[in-house]
Amino acid sequence: MNNRLFYTIIGDGNFAQLYNVQLKRGCTMGKVQVKFGEWIEKGFNLYKENIGILILVSLLAGVITAVTFGILAGPMMAGLTLITLGLFDKKGPKPEVGKLFDGFNYFLNSFLFVFVWGVIIFLASLILAFLPVVGQLAPIFLAYAVQALLMFGLFLVVDKKMDFWPASRESINKVKTNFWPFLGLSAVASIIGGIGVLVCVVGIIVTFPIQFCILTVAYREVFGEAETPASAIEGNAASGTTP
């Protein structure tokens, strides 16, 4: 659903973006169409158009994550998310390598997003591993399922300035409206992003950004561009002003 701008007349005759607020709050109730092939194609095109900077920031993010034993994985992923969003939106100057470090502006929520969900998946996988027959397959499915449900979480943290838990819930609510197609998209993007490991361990530096590009396209298609927060819109409506 596109978050198009709607207006409605309130008591004093002023126009306010109240309907747009309702769209944002109720959009999780409607089924989201997954444009599988289109989003993957657009993601690949985004990658090809910006392959130089994407490989460079992927390398830098990988090194920093490795030398900090994963502690800075969240901020690095947040920085990479900011870069792919900037490259896709094409607003203002083209993002440079230094944009990666803007991920530190979201240090706490990006760290918690990666750490908390990492721990949850790890513990749940340990429990599922003891199940008879499906013990080996269940943890794999769990990892892909949770990854799909949270595929927009970090985007919401950096783009909508949301805390990690509300961002996680919003992503889950959106994905579960059409879970299986989203699971397929997330799995394919993940496989493409990690396929570099099969060629050479360092090859993931080349393929990993493709996953982010595909998810960036999907995120923008589903959530639209960053807009004025709903609370601000309601405040402007009450005061009779528009943003």
Phi and psi restraints in degrees (value plus and minus 20) as a CYANA .aco file:
   2 ASN   PHI    -101.0   -61.0
   2 ASN   PSI     115.1   155.1
   3 ASN   PHI    -103.5   -63.5
   3 ASN   PSI      45.4    85.4
   4 ARG   PHI     -90.4   -50.4
   4 ARG   PSI     136.2   176.2
   5 LEU   PHI    -106.3   -66.3
   5 LEU   PSI     100.5   140.5
   6 PHE   PHI    -138.6   -98.6
   6 PHE   PSI     132.2   172.2
   7 TYR   PHI    -147.1  -107.1
   7 TYR   PSI     131.0   171.0
   8 THR   PHI    -157.1  -117.1
   8 THR   PSI     130.9   170.9
   9 ILE   PHI    -108.5   -68.5
   9 ILE   PSI     108.8   148.8
  10 ILE   PHI    -124.4   -84.4
  10 ILE   PSI     159.4   199.4
  11 GLY   PHI     -68.1   -28.1
  11 GLY   PSI     -63.6   -23.6
  12 ASP   PHI    -107.4   -67.4
  12 ASP   PSI     -14.4    25.6
  13 GLY   PHI      69.6   109.6
  13 GLY   PSI     -25.3    14.7
  14 ASN   PHI     -94.0   -54.0
  14 ASN   PSI     130.8   170.8
  15 PHE   PHI    -113.3   -73.3
  15 PHE   PSI     116.2   156.2
  16 ALA   PHI    -160.5  -120.5
  16 ALA   PSI     136.0   176.0
  17 GLN   PHI    -108.8   -68.8
  17 GLN   PSI      26.6    66.6
  18 LEU   PHI     -90.6   -50.6
  18 LEU   PSI     -55.6   -15.6
  19 TYR   PHI     -88.3   -48.3
  19 TYR   PSI     -53.9   -13.9
  20 ASN   PHI     -84.4   -44.4
  20 ASN   PSI     -56.6   -16.6
  21 VAL   PHI     -81.0   -41.0
  21 VAL   PSI     -65.4   -25.4
  22 GLN   PHI     -84.2   -44.2
  22 GLN   PSI     -55.3   -15.3
  23 LEU   PHI     -81.0   -41.0
  23 LEU   PSI     -63.8   -23.8
  24 LYS   PHI     -85.4   -45.4
  24 LYS   PSI     -57.4   -17.4
  25 ARG   PHI     -99.9   -59.9
  25 ARG   PSI     -47.0    -7.0
  26 GLY   PHI    -127.1   -87.1
  26 GLY   PSI     -18.3    21.7
  27 CYS   PHI     -86.2   -46.2
  27 CYS   PSI     -44.4    -4.4
  28 THR   PHI     -90.6   -50.6
  28 THR   PSI     -32.3     7.7
  29 MET   PHI     -99.1   -59.1
  29 MET   PSI     -43.7    -3.7
  30 GLY   PHI    -114.0   -74.0
  30 GLY   PSI     132.9   172.9
  31 LYS   PHI     -95.7   -55.7
  31 LYS   PSI     109.7   149.7
  32 VAL   PHI    -111.3   -71.3
  32 VAL   PSI     108.7   148.7
  33 GLN   PHI     -98.3   -58.3
  33 GLN   PSI     108.9   148.9
  34 VAL   PHI    -118.4   -78.4
  34 VAL   PSI      92.9   132.9
  35 LYS   PHI    -112.1   -72.1
  35 LYS   PSI      55.1    95.1
  36 PHE   PHI     -70.8   -30.8
  36 PHE   PSI     -85.5   -45.5
  37 GLY   PHI     -83.7   -43.7
  37 GLY   PSI     -60.1   -20.1
  38 GLU   PHI     -83.7   -43.7
  38 GLU   PSI     -64.5   -24.5
  39 TRP   PHI     -88.0   -48.0
  39 TRP   PSI     -58.4   -18.4
  40 ILE   PHI     -86.3   -46.3
  40 ILE   PSI     -62.6   -22.6
  41 GLU   PHI     -82.4   -42.4
  41 GLU   PSI     -65.6   -25.6
  42 LYS   PHI     -83.9   -43.9
  42 LYS   PSI     -56.3   -16.3
  43 GLY   PHI     -83.8   -43.8
  43 GLY   PSI     -63.3   -23.3
  44 PHE   PHI     -84.0   -44.0
  44 PHE   PSI     -60.4   -20.4
  45 ASN   PHI     -84.2   -44.2
  45 ASN   PSI     -60.8   -20.8
  46 LEU   PHI     -81.5   -41.5
  46 LEU   PSI     -60.2   -20.2
  47 TYR   PHI     -85.8   -45.8
  47 TYR   PSI     -67.4   -27.4
  48 LYS   PHI     -83.5   -43.5
  48 LYS   PSI     -55.5   -15.5
  49 GLU   PHI     -91.7   -51.7
  49 GLU   PSI     -41.0    -1.0
  50 ASN   PHI    -152.4  -112.4
  50 ASN   PSI      11.6    51.6
  51 ILE   PHI     -80.3   -40.3
  51 ILE   PSI     -55.2   -15.2
  52 GLY   PHI     -81.6   -41.6
  52 GLY   PSI     -77.3   -37.3
  53 ILE   PHI     -87.6   -47.6
  53 ILE   PSI     -53.3   -13.3
  54 LEU   PHI     -87.7   -47.7
  54 LEU   PSI     -61.2   -21.2
  55 ILE   PHI     -87.6   -47.6
  55 ILE   PSI     -58.7   -18.7
  56 LEU   PHI     -85.1   -45.1
  56 LEU   PSI     -67.0   -27.0
  57 VAL   PHI     -90.9   -50.9
  57 VAL   PSI     -50.4   -10.4
  58 SER   PHI     -85.3   -45.3
  58 SER   PSI     -61.4   -21.4
  59 LEU   PHI     -83.5   -43.5
  59 LEU   PSI     -67.3   -27.3
  60 LEU   PHI     -83.5   -43.5
  60 LEU   PSI     -64.1   -24.1
  61 ALA   PHI     -84.3   -44.3
  61 ALA   PSI     -58.7   -18.7
  62 GLY   PHI     -85.1   -45.1
  62 GLY   PSI     -62.9   -22.9
  63 VAL   PHI     -84.6   -44.6
  63 VAL   PSI     -67.5   -27.5
  64 ILE   PHI     -82.8   -42.8
  64 ILE   PSI     -60.7   -20.7
  65 THR   PHI     -83.5   -43.5
  65 THR   PSI     -61.1   -21.1
  66 ALA   PHI     -87.7   -47.7
  66 ALA   PSI     -66.4   -26.4
  67 VAL   PHI     -91.9   -51.9
  67 VAL   PSI     -38.5     1.5
  68 THR   PHI    -121.3   -81.3
  68 THR   PSI      -6.9    33.1
  69 PHE   PHI      35.2    75.2
  69 PHE   PSI      16.2    56.2
  70 GLY   PHI      66.1   106.1
  70 GLY   PSI     -24.7    15.3
  71 ILE   PHI     -81.7   -41.7
  71 ILE   PSI     -56.5   -16.5
  72 LEU   PHI    -118.1   -78.1
  72 LEU   PSI      -3.3    36.7
  73 ALA   PHI     -80.4   -40.4
  73 ALA   PSI     -61.7   -21.7
  74 GLY   PHI     -80.9   -40.9
  74 GLY   PSI     -75.2   -35.2
  75 PRO   PHI     -80.9   -40.9
  75 PRO   PSI     -55.2   -15.2
  76 MET   PHI     -86.7   -46.7
  76 MET   PSI     -61.9   -21.9
  77 MET   PHI     -86.9   -46.9
  77 MET   PSI     -55.4   -15.4
  78 ALA   PHI     -83.7   -43.7
  78 ALA   PSI     -62.4   -22.4
  79 GLY   PHI     -83.7   -43.7
  79 GLY   PSI     -61.6   -21.6
  80 LEU   PHI     -85.8   -45.8
  80 LEU   PSI     -56.1   -16.1
  81 THR   PHI     -83.5   -43.5
  81 THR   PSI     -63.1   -23.1
  82 LEU   PHI     -79.7   -39.7
  82 LEU   PSI     -60.0   -20.0
  83 ILE   PHI     -87.8   -47.8
  83 ILE   PSI     -66.5   -26.5
  84 THR   PHI     -86.2   -46.2
  84 THR   PSI     -55.2   -15.2
  85 LEU   PHI     -84.7   -44.7
  85 LEU   PSI     -63.6   -23.6
  86 GLY   PHI     -83.6   -43.6
  86 GLY   PSI     -59.8   -19.8
  87 LEU   PHI     -87.7   -47.7
  87 LEU   PSI     -56.0   -16.0
  88 PHE   PHI     -94.5   -54.5
  88 PHE   PSI     -62.9   -22.9
  89 ASP   PHI     -89.9   -49.9
  89 ASP   PSI     -53.6   -13.6
  90 LYS   PHI      35.7    75.7
  90 LYS   PSI      21.8    61.8
  91 LYS   PHI    -130.7   -90.7
  91 LYS   PSI     107.3   147.3
  92 GLY   PHI      57.0    97.0
  92 GLY   PSI    -188.9  -148.9
  93 PRO   PHI     -82.3   -42.3
  93 PRO   PSI     128.4   168.4
  94 LYS   PHI     -84.9   -44.9
  94 LYS   PSI     113.0   153.0
  95 PRO   PHI     -77.0   -37.0
  95 PRO   PSI     121.9   161.9
  96 GLU   PHI    -129.8   -89.8
  96 GLU   PSI     154.9   194.9
  97 VAL   PHI     -76.9   -36.9
  97 VAL   PSI     -57.4   -17.4
  98 GLY   PHI     -81.2   -41.2
  98 GLY   PSI     -39.0     1.0
  99 LYS   PHI     -82.0   -42.0
  99 LYS   PSI     -44.2    -4.2
 100 LEU   PHI     -76.3   -36.3
 100 LEU   PSI     -56.7   -16.7
 101 PHE   PHI     -99.0   -59.0
 101 PHE   PSI     -26.7    13.3
 102 ASP   PHI     -88.3   -48.3
 102 ASP   PSI     -34.0     6.0
 103 GLY   PHI     -81.8   -41.8
 103 GLY   PSI     -42.1    -2.1
 104 PHE   PHI     -89.0   -49.0
 104 PHE   PSI     -37.6     2.4
 105 ASN   PHI     -86.1   -46.1
 105 ASN   PSI     -37.6     2.4
 106 TYR   PHI    -138.6   -98.6
 106 TYR   PSI      12.1    52.1
 107 PHE   PHI     -74.2   -34.2
 107 PHE   PSI     -75.6   -35.6
 108 LEU   PHI     -81.3   -41.3
 108 LEU   PSI     -71.2   -31.2
 109 ASN   PHI     -91.5   -51.5
 109 ASN   PSI     -54.4   -14.4
 110 SER   PHI     -90.4   -50.4
 110 SER   PSI     -58.8   -18.8
 111 PHE   PHI     -83.2   -43.2
 111 PHE   PSI     -67.3   -27.3
 112 LEU   PHI     -84.2   -44.2
 112 LEU   PSI     -57.9   -17.9
 113 PHE   PHI     -79.4   -39.4
 113 PHE   PSI     -67.5   -27.5
 114 VAL   PHI     -92.9   -52.9
 114 VAL   PSI     -64.0   -24.0
 115 PHE   PHI     -90.5   -50.5
 115 PHE   PSI     -71.6   -31.6
 116 VAL   PHI     -81.8   -41.8
 116 VAL   PSI     -68.8   -28.8
 117 TRP   PHI     -91.0   -51.0
 117 TRP   PSI     -50.5   -10.5
 118 GLY   PHI     -82.6   -42.6
 118 GLY   PSI     -64.1   -24.1
 119 VAL   PHI     -85.2   -45.2
 119 VAL   PSI     -63.5   -23.5
 120 ILE   PHI     -80.3   -40.3
 120 ILE   PSI     -66.4   -26.4
 121 ILE   PHI     -84.3   -44.3
 121 ILE   PSI     -61.7   -21.7
 122 PHE   PHI     -81.7   -41.7
 122 PHE   PSI     -69.4   -29.4
 123 LEU   PHI     -86.4   -46.4
 123 LEU   PSI     -61.4   -21.4
 124 ALA   PHI     -84.6   -44.6
 124 ALA   PSI     -57.4   -17.4
 125 SER   PHI     -85.7   -45.7
 125 SER   PSI     -59.1   -19.1
 126 LEU   PHI     -80.9   -40.9
 126 LEU   PSI     -62.0   -22.0
 127 ILE   PHI     -86.9   -46.9
 127 ILE   PSI     -65.4   -25.4
 128 LEU   PHI     -85.8   -45.8
 128 LEU   PSI     -48.0    -8.0
 129 ALA   PHI     -82.6   -42.6
 129 ALA   PSI     -40.7    -0.7
 130 PHE   PHI    -108.1   -68.1
 130 PHE   PSI     -24.4    15.6
 131 LEU   PHI     -90.7   -50.7
 131 LEU   PSI     117.4   157.4
 132 PRO   PHI     -88.4   -48.4
 132 PRO   PSI     129.3   169.3
 133 VAL   PHI      49.2    89.2
 133 VAL   PSI     -78.3   -38.3
 134 VAL   PHI    -115.8   -75.8
 134 VAL   PSI     -11.6    28.4
 135 GLY   PHI     -77.7   -37.7
 135 GLY   PSI     -51.0   -11.0
 136 GLN   PHI    -107.7   -67.7
 136 GLN   PSI     -48.9    -8.9
 137 LEU   PHI    -107.6   -67.6
 137 LEU   PSI     -52.2   -12.2
 138 ALA   PHI     -78.9   -38.9
 138 ALA   PSI     -65.5   -25.5
 139 PRO   PHI     -82.4   -42.4
 139 PRO   PSI     -53.8   -13.8
 140 ILE   PHI     -87.0   -47.0
 140 ILE   PSI     -65.8   -25.8
 141 PHE   PHI     -82.9   -42.9
 141 PHE   PSI     -61.2   -21.2
 142 LEU   PHI     -78.5   -38.5
 142 LEU   PSI     -65.7   -25.7
 143 ALA   PHI     -81.0   -41.0
 143 ALA   PSI     -64.6   -24.6
 144 TYR   PHI     -88.9   -48.9
 144 TYR   PSI     -57.4   -17.4
 145 ALA   PHI     -86.3   -46.3
 145 ALA   PSI     -66.1   -26.1
 146 VAL   PHI     -85.9   -45.9
 146 VAL   PSI     -59.1   -19.1
 147 GLN   PHI     -80.4   -40.4
 147 GLN   PSI     -59.7   -19.7
 148 ALA   PHI     -86.8   -46.8
 148 ALA   PSI     -65.6   -25.6
 149 LEU   PHI     -82.9   -42.9
 149 LEU   PSI     -50.2   -10.2
 150 LEU   PHI    -121.9   -81.9
 150 LEU   PSI      -8.1    31.9
 151 MET   PHI     -81.0   -41.0
 151 MET   PSI     -44.4    -4.4
 152 PHE   PHI    -123.6   -83.6
 152 PHE   PSI     -22.5    17.5
 153 GLY   PHI     -77.2   -37.2
 153 GLY   PSI     -71.5   -31.5
 154 LEU   PHI     -88.8   -48.8
 154 LEU   PSI     -51.7   -11.7
 155 PHE   PHI     -82.3   -42.3
 155 PHE   PSI     -61.5   -21.5
 156 LEU   PHI     -88.2   -48.2
 156 LEU   PSI     -52.3   -12.3
 157 VAL   PHI     -83.1   -43.1
 157 VAL   PSI     -67.2   -27.2
 158 VAL   PHI    -107.9   -67.9
 158 VAL   PSI     -48.9    -8.9
 159 ASP   PHI    -111.8   -71.8
 159 ASP   PSI     -58.7   -18.7
 160 LYS   PHI    -124.0   -84.0
 160 LYS   PSI     -19.4    20.6
 161 LYS   PHI      38.9    78.9
 161 LYS   PSI      19.9    59.9
 162 MET   PHI    -112.3   -72.3
 162 MET   PSI     132.0   172.0
 163 ASP   PHI     -89.8   -49.8
 163 ASP   PSI     140.0   180.0
 164 PHE   PHI     -83.4   -43.4
 164 PHE   PSI     -55.7   -15.7
 165 TRP   PHI     -94.5   -54.5
 165 TRP   PSI     -68.8   -28.8
 166 PRO   PHI     -79.6   -39.6
 166 PRO   PSI     -56.9   -16.9
 167 ALA   PHI     -84.2   -44.2
 167 ALA   PSI     -60.4   -20.4
 168 SER   PHI     -83.4   -43.4
 168 SER   PSI     -65.0   -25.0
 169 ARG   PHI     -84.5   -44.5
 169 ARG   PSI     -60.6   -20.6
 170 GLU   PHI     -84.1   -44.1
 170 GLU   PSI     -61.6   -21.6
 171 SER   PHI     -83.8   -43.8
 171 SER   PSI     -65.2   -25.2
 172 ILE   PHI     -81.1   -41.1
 172 ILE   PSI     -65.1   -25.1
 173 ASN   PHI     -82.1   -42.1
 173 ASN   PSI     -56.6   -16.6
 174 LYS   PHI     -92.3   -52.3
 174 LYS   PSI     -66.5   -26.5
 175 VAL   PHI     -88.5   -48.5
 175 VAL   PSI     -57.1   -17.1
 176 LYS   PHI     -88.6   -48.6
 176 LYS   PSI     -33.9     6.1
 177 THR   PHI     -88.0   -48.0
 177 THR   PSI     -42.3    -2.3
 178 ASN   PHI    -170.5  -130.5
 178 ASN   PSI      40.5    80.5
 179 PHE   PHI     -78.8   -38.8
 179 PHE   PSI     -70.5   -30.5
 180 TRP   PHI     -84.2   -44.2
 180 TRP   PSI     -64.2   -24.2
 181 PRO   PHI     -82.3   -42.3
 181 PRO   PSI     -59.1   -19.1
 182 PHE   PHI     -84.9   -44.9
 182 PHE   PSI     -57.8   -17.8
 183 LEU   PHI     -81.9   -41.9
 183 LEU   PSI     -63.0   -23.0
 184 GLY   PHI     -82.0   -42.0
 184 GLY   PSI     -64.2   -24.2
 185 LEU   PHI     -82.3   -42.3
 185 LEU   PSI     -67.2   -27.2
 186 SER   PHI     -83.0   -43.0
 186 SER   PSI     -61.5   -21.5
 187 ALA   PHI     -85.2   -45.2
 187 ALA   PSI     -65.2   -25.2
 188 VAL   PHI     -83.3   -43.3
 188 VAL   PSI     -64.0   -24.0
 189 ALA   PHI     -81.7   -41.7
 189 ALA   PSI     -59.5   -19.5
 190 SER   PHI     -87.3   -47.3
 190 SER   PSI     -62.5   -22.5
 191 ILE   PHI     -84.3   -44.3
 191 ILE   PSI     -63.5   -23.5
 192 ILE   PHI     -82.6   -42.6
 192 ILE   PSI     -63.3   -23.3
 193 GLY   PHI     -85.4   -45.4
 193 GLY   PSI     -50.5   -10.5
 194 GLY   PHI    -120.6   -80.6
 194 GLY   PSI     -19.7    20.3
 195 ILE   PHI     -85.0   -45.0
 195 ILE   PSI     -41.4    -1.4
 196 GLY   PHI     -82.1   -42.1
 196 GLY   PSI     -44.1    -4.1
 197 VAL   PHI     -84.7   -44.7
 197 VAL   PSI     -52.7   -12.7
 198 LEU   PHI     -90.6   -50.6
 198 LEU   PSI     -53.0   -13.0
 199 VAL   PHI     -98.3   -58.3
 199 VAL   PSI     -71.1   -31.1
 200 CYS   PHI    -185.0  -145.0
 200 CYS   PSI     122.3   162.3
 201 VAL   PHI     -72.6   -32.6
 201 VAL   PSI     -62.2   -22.2
 202 VAL   PHI     -92.9   -52.9
 202 VAL   PSI     -30.8     9.2
 203 GLY   PHI     -84.6   -44.6
 203 GLY   PSI     -41.2    -1.2
 204 ILE   PHI     -84.4   -44.4
 204 ILE   PSI     -43.4    -3.4
 205 ILE   PHI     -82.5   -42.5
 205 ILE   PSI     -51.7   -11.7
 206 VAL   PHI    -101.8   -61.8
 206 VAL   PSI     -58.5   -18.5
 207 THR   PHI    -111.9   -71.9
 207 THR   PSI     -45.8    -5.8
 208 PHE   PHI     -77.6   -37.6
 208 PHE   PSI     -61.6   -21.6
 209 PRO   PHI     -83.0   -43.0
 209 PRO   PSI     -42.1    -2.1
 210 ILE   PHI     -82.0   -42.0
 210 ILE   PSI     -60.3   -20.3
 211 GLN   PHI     -79.4   -39.4
 211 GLN   PSI     -64.7   -24.7
 212 PHE   PHI     -85.0   -45.0
 212 PHE   PSI     -57.2   -17.2
 213 CYS   PHI     -85.3   -45.3
 213 CYS   PSI     -62.3   -22.3
 214 ILE   PHI     -84.2   -44.2
 214 ILE   PSI     -64.0   -24.0
 215 LEU   PHI     -88.5   -48.5
 215 LEU   PSI     -52.2   -12.2
 216 THR   PHI     -83.3   -43.3
 216 THR   PSI     -65.2   -25.2
 217 VAL   PHI     -81.1   -41.1
 217 VAL   PSI     -66.0   -26.0
 218 ALA   PHI     -81.8   -41.8
 218 ALA   PSI     -62.3   -22.3
 219 TYR   PHI     -81.7   -41.7
 219 TYR   PSI     -67.8   -27.8
 220 ARG   PHI     -84.8   -44.8
 220 ARG   PSI     -56.5   -16.5
 221 GLU   PHI     -86.5   -46.5
 221 GLU   PSI     -56.4   -16.4
 222 VAL   PHI    -104.8   -64.8
 222 VAL   PSI     -65.2   -25.2
 223 PHE   PHI    -122.7   -82.7
 223 PHE   PSI     -35.0     5.0
 224 GLY   PHI      55.5    95.5
 224 GLY   PSI    -191.9  -151.9
 225 GLU   PHI    -100.4   -60.4
 225 GLU   PSI     140.9   180.9
 226 ALA   PHI     -81.4   -41.4
 226 ALA   PSI     112.6   152.6
 227 GLU   PHI    -150.5  -110.5
 227 GLU   PSI     156.4   196.4
 228 THR   PHI     -82.9   -42.9
 228 THR   PSI     111.9   151.9
 229 PRO   PHI     -74.7   -34.7
 229 PRO   PSI     128.9   168.9
 230 ALA   PHI     -79.4   -39.4
 230 ALA   PSI     -58.5   -18.5
 231 SER   PHI     -82.8   -42.8
 231 SER   PSI     -57.6   -17.6
 232 ALA   PHI     -87.7   -47.7
 232 ALA   PSI     -57.9   -17.9
 233 ILE   PHI     -85.8   -45.8
 233 ILE   PSI     -61.5   -21.5
 234 GLU   PHI     -84.4   -44.4
 234 GLU   PSI     -56.9   -16.9
 235 GLY   PHI     -85.9   -45.9
 235 GLY   PSI     -60.8   -20.8
 236 ASN   PHI     -86.1   -46.1
 236 ASN   PSI     -54.9   -14.9
 237 ALA   PHI     -85.3   -45.3
 237 ALA   PSI     -60.4   -20.4
 238 ALA   PHI     -87.6   -47.6
 238 ALA   PSI     -53.0   -13.0
 239 SER   PHI    -110.6   -70.6
 239 SER   PSI     -26.6    13.4
 240 GLY   PHI      61.9   101.9
 240 GLY   PSI       1.4    41.4
 241 THR   PHI    -137.7   -97.7
 241 THR   PSI     144.5   184.5
 242 THR   PHI    -140.5  -100.5
 242 THR   PSI     129.5   169.5
